[in-house]
């Protein structure tokens, strides 16, 4: 039952954020003398809506099967 609830929650979040979640990654490059270089790169974590829908349906299905027992 718990696994179904978690899968359902992740599926709902995936459907809500179907445009992706933006985040910035920082990376320190090797030192160049006394200079320290840090790069910032904008990235997007994207989950397709079809995957979110499958996760939601699978989570609901698992919860229904667990409730029948």
C-alpha positions in Angstrom: 0.0 0.0 0.0 2.8 2.4 0.9 4.7 1.7 -2.4 1.4 2.5 -4.3 1.0 5.8 -2.4 4.6 6.8 -3.1 4.3 5.9 -6.8 1.0 7.8 -7.0 2.5 10.9 -5.4 5.5 10.9 -7.7 3.2 10.5 -10.7 1.1 13.5 -9.6 4.3 15.6 -9.2 5.6 14.5 -12.6 2.3 15.6 -14.2 2.3 18.9 -12.3 5.9 19.7 -13.4 5.7 18.4 -16.9 7.6 21.5 -18.2 10.6 20.4 -16.2 12.4 21.5 -13.0 15.2 24.1 -13.5 18.2 23.9 -11.3 21.8 25.3 -11.4 24.8 23.0 -11.1 28.2 24.4 -9.8 31.5 22.9 -10.7 34.9 23.9 -9.6 37.5 23.7 -12.4 41.2 22.9 -11.7 43.2 25.8 -10.4 44.9 28.0 -12.9 47.7 29.5 -10.8 46.1 31.5 -7.9 42.8 31.8 -9.8 39.9 29.5 -8.8 37.3 29.1 -11.5 33.7 28.1 -10.7 31.2 27.4 -13.5 27.4 27.6 -13.2 25.3 25.7 -15.6 21.5 25.9 -15.9 20.0 22.5 -16.3 16.4 21.1 -16.7 15.1 17.8 -15.3 12.2 16.8 -17.4 9.9 13.9 -17.1 7.5 13.2 -20.0 3.8 13.4 -19.2 3.2 9.8 -20.4 5.7 8.5 -17.8 3.9 10.6 -15.1 0.6 9.1 -16.2 1.9 5.6 -16.1 3.4 6.1 -12.6 0.0 7.5 -11.4 -2.0 4.6 -12.9 0.5 2.1 -11.6 0.4 3.5 -8.1 -3.4 3.5 -8.0 -3.4 0.0 -9.3 -1.0 -1.2 -6.6 -3.1 0.5 -3.9 -6.3 -1.2 -5.3 -4.6 -4.6 -5.3 -3.3 -4.0 -1.8 -6.8 -3.0 -0.5 -8.3 -6.3 -1.9 -6.1 -8.5 0.3 
